[in-house]
Amino acid sequence: MLGLIGWLVAVIGMIWLVVTAIQTGKDTADKAIWGLVNFFCQPLGGIVFYFVKKQGLVPLLMVIAGWILVVVGGGMSFSMGNLPQ
């Protein structure tokens, strides 16, 4: 359950960070690059974005906290019960 909550927090933070990156870009290319970096390279892309643009600390912390909760919660591993081998 903790892993699911962490995954939801990380996804919400990632979406928020992508929106922030698109809103703070100067031109279309800058918006597209930062949006794609933040979408595909979380949490490293968010960390780089924060230090370069000085924007998006709260969503970045949400992404990091979400990943921590996923790891603490068992890594989102699901069991199918006793399957025959």
CYANA upper distance limits for C-alpha pairs under 8 A (distance plus 0.5 A):
  1 MET  CA      5 ILE  CA      6.91
  1 MET  CA     73 GLY  CA      7.42
  2 LEU  CA      6 GLY  CA      6.63
  2 LEU  CA     69 LEU  CA      6.71
  2 LEU  CA     70 VAL  CA      7.21
  2 LEU  CA     72 VAL  CA      7.96
  2 LEU  CA     73 GLY  CA      5.16
  2 LEU  CA     74 GLY  CA      8.47
  3 GLY  CA      7 TRP  CA      6.59
  3 GLY  CA     69 LEU  CA      6.24
  3 GLY  CA     70 VAL  CA      4.50
  3 GLY  CA     71 VAL  CA      7.41
  3 GLY  CA     72 VAL  CA      7.59
  3 GLY  CA     73 GLY  CA      4.73
  3 GLY  CA     74 GLY  CA      6.75
  3 GLY  CA     75 GLY  CA      6.68
  3 GLY  CA     76 MET  CA      5.83
  4 LEU  CA      8 LEU  CA      6.76
  4 LEU  CA     70 VAL  CA      7.43
  4 LEU  CA     73 GLY  CA      8.39
  4 LEU  CA     76 MET  CA      7.26
  5 ILE  CA      9 VAL  CA      6.70
  5 ILE  CA     66 GLY  CA      7.99
  5 ILE  CA     69 LEU  CA      7.82
  5 ILE  CA     70 VAL  CA      8.13
  6 GLY  CA     10 ALA  CA      6.58
  6 GLY  CA     65 ALA  CA      7.66
  6 GLY  CA     66 GLY  CA      4.49
  6 GLY  CA     67 TRP  CA      6.60
  6 GLY  CA     68 ILE  CA      7.65
  6 GLY  CA     69 LEU  CA      5.01
  6 GLY  CA     70 VAL  CA      5.36
  6 GLY  CA     73 GLY  CA      8.38
  7 TRP  CA     11 VAL  CA      6.67
  7 TRP  CA     66 GLY  CA      6.23
  7 TRP  CA     67 TRP  CA      7.33
  7 TRP  CA     69 LEU  CA      8.11
  7 TRP  CA     70 VAL  CA      6.51
  8 LEU  CA     12 ILE  CA      6.64
  8 LEU  CA     66 GLY  CA      7.70
  9 VAL  CA     13 GLY  CA      6.58
  9 VAL  CA     62 MET  CA      6.65
  9 VAL  CA     63 VAL  CA      7.12
  9 VAL  CA     65 ALA  CA      8.01
  9 VAL  CA     66 GLY  CA      5.42
 10 ALA  CA     14 MET  CA      6.51
 10 ALA  CA     62 MET  CA      6.51
 10 ALA  CA     63 VAL  CA      4.64
 10 ALA  CA     64 ILE  CA      7.53
 10 ALA  CA     65 ALA  CA      7.66
 10 ALA  CA     66 GLY  CA      4.77
 10 ALA  CA     67 TRP  CA      6.72
 11 VAL  CA     15 ILE  CA      6.67
 11 VAL  CA     63 VAL  CA      7.62
 11 VAL  CA     66 GLY  CA      8.47
 12 ILE  CA     16 TRP  CA      6.63
 12 ILE  CA     59 PRO  CA      8.45
 12 ILE  CA     62 MET  CA      8.26
 12 ILE  CA     63 VAL  CA      8.26
 13 GLY  CA     17 LEU  CA      6.51
 13 GLY  CA     59 PRO  CA      4.98
 13 GLY  CA     60 LEU  CA      6.95
 13 GLY  CA     61 LEU  CA      8.24
 13 GLY  CA     62 MET  CA      5.53
 13 GLY  CA     63 VAL  CA      5.46
 14 MET  CA     18 VAL  CA      6.66
 14 MET  CA     38 ASN  CA      7.65
 14 MET  CA     39 PHE  CA      7.24
 14 MET  CA     42 GLN  CA      7.85
 14 MET  CA     59 PRO  CA      7.30
 14 MET  CA     60 LEU  CA      7.99
 14 MET  CA     63 VAL  CA      6.58
 15 ILE  CA     19 VAL  CA      6.74
 15 ILE  CA     39 PHE  CA      8.15
 16 TRP  CA     20 THR  CA      6.64
 16 TRP  CA     59 PRO  CA      6.40
 17 LEU  CA     21 ALA  CA      6.57
 17 LEU  CA     38 ASN  CA      7.24
 17 LEU  CA     46 GLY  CA      7.64
 17 LEU  CA     56 GLY  CA      6.62
 17 LEU  CA     59 PRO  CA      5.97
 17 LEU  CA     60 LEU  CA      7.21
 18 VAL  CA     22 ILE  CA      6.72
 18 VAL  CA     34 TRP  CA      8.06
 18 VAL  CA     35 GLY  CA      5.48
 18 VAL  CA     36 LEU  CA      8.19
 18 VAL  CA     38 ASN  CA      6.13
 18 VAL  CA     39 PHE  CA      6.74
 19 VAL  CA     23 GLN  CA      6.63
 19 VAL  CA     35 GLY  CA      7.83
 20 THR  CA     24 THR  CA      6.64
 20 THR  CA     55 GLN  CA      8.04
 20 THR  CA     56 GLY  CA      6.91
 21 ALA  CA     25 GLY  CA      6.79
 21 ALA  CA     31 LYS  CA      6.88
 21 ALA  CA     34 TRP  CA      6.14
 21 ALA  CA     35 GLY  CA      6.01
 21 ALA  CA     38 ASN  CA      8.07
 21 ALA  CA     49 PHE  CA      8.31
 21 ALA  CA     56 GLY  CA      8.32
 22 ILE  CA     31 LYS  CA      5.04
 22 ILE  CA     32 ALA  CA      7.39
 22 ILE  CA     34 TRP  CA      7.41
 22 ILE  CA     35 GLY  CA      6.17
 23 GLN  CA     31 LYS  CA      7.73
 24 THR  CA     31 LYS  CA      7.76
 24 THR  CA     55 GLN  CA      8.48
 25 GLY  CA     30 ASP  CA      5.73
 25 GLY  CA     31 LYS  CA      4.96
 25 GLY  CA     34 TRP  CA      8.14
 26 LYS  CA     30 ASP  CA      6.61
 26 LYS  CA     31 LYS  CA      7.43
 27 ASP  CA     31 LYS  CA      6.72
 28 THR  CA     32 ALA  CA      6.59
 29 ALA  CA     33 ILE  CA      6.57
 30 ASP  CA     34 TRP  CA      6.66
 31 LYS  CA     35 GLY  CA      6.39
 32 ALA  CA     36 LEU  CA      6.55
 33 ILE  CA     37 VAL  CA      6.57
 34 TRP  CA     38 ASN  CA      6.50
 34 TRP  CA     49 PHE  CA      7.79
 35 GLY  CA     39 PHE  CA      6.61
 36 LEU  CA     40 PHE  CA      6.53
 37 VAL  CA     41 CYS  CA      6.00
 37 VAL  CA     42 GLN  CA      8.38
 37 VAL  CA     45 GLY  CA      6.04
 37 VAL  CA     46 GLY  CA      8.39
 38 ASN  CA     42 GLN  CA      6.46
 38 ASN  CA     43 PRO  CA      8.25
 38 ASN  CA     45 GLY  CA      5.53
 38 ASN  CA     46 GLY  CA      6.06
 38 ASN  CA     49 PHE  CA      8.17
 40 PHE  CA     45 GLY  CA      8.30
 41 CYS  CA     45 GLY  CA      5.33
 41 CYS  CA     46 GLY  CA      8.07
 42 GLN  CA     46 GLY  CA      6.52
 42 GLN  CA     63 VAL  CA      8.20
 43 PRO  CA     47 ILE  CA      6.85
 43 PRO  CA     60 LEU  CA      7.81
 43 PRO  CA     63 VAL  CA      7.04
 43 PRO  CA     64 ILE  CA      7.06
 44 LEU  CA     48 VAL  CA      6.81
 45 GLY  CA     49 PHE  CA      6.53
 46 GLY  CA     50 TYR  CA      6.57
 46 GLY  CA     56 GLY  CA      8.43
 46 GLY  CA     60 LEU  CA      6.39
 47 ILE  CA     51 PHE  CA      6.89
 47 ILE  CA     60 LEU  CA      7.50
 48 VAL  CA     52 VAL  CA      6.60
 49 PHE  CA     53 LYS  CA      6.23
 49 PHE  CA     54 LYS  CA      7.89
 49 PHE  CA     55 GLN  CA      7.92
 49 PHE  CA     56 GLY  CA      8.40
 50 TYR  CA     54 LYS  CA      5.31
 50 TYR  CA     55 GLN  CA      5.80
 50 TYR  CA     56 GLY  CA      6.47
 50 TYR  CA     57 LEU  CA      6.97
 50 TYR  CA     60 LEU  CA      8.35
 51 PHE  CA     55 GLN  CA      8.47
 56 GLY  CA     60 LEU  CA      6.61
 57 LEU  CA     61 LEU  CA      6.65
 58 VAL  CA     62 MET  CA      6.77
 59 PRO  CA     63 VAL  CA      6.76
 60 LEU  CA     64 ILE  CA      6.81
 61 LEU  CA     65 ALA  CA      6.45
 62 MET  CA     66 GLY  CA      6.42
 63 VAL  CA     67 TRP  CA      6.78
 64 ILE  CA     68 ILE  CA      6.76
 65 ALA  CA     69 LEU  CA      6.69
 66 GLY  CA     70 VAL  CA      6.70
 67 TRP  CA     71 VAL  CA      6.76
 68 ILE  CA     72 VAL  CA      6.62
 69 LEU  CA     73 GLY  CA      6.24
 70 VAL  CA     74 GLY  CA      6.97
 70 VAL  CA     75 GLY  CA      5.64
 70 VAL  CA     76 MET  CA      6.96
 71 VAL  CA     75 GLY  CA      5.20
 71 VAL  CA     76 MET  CA      8.38
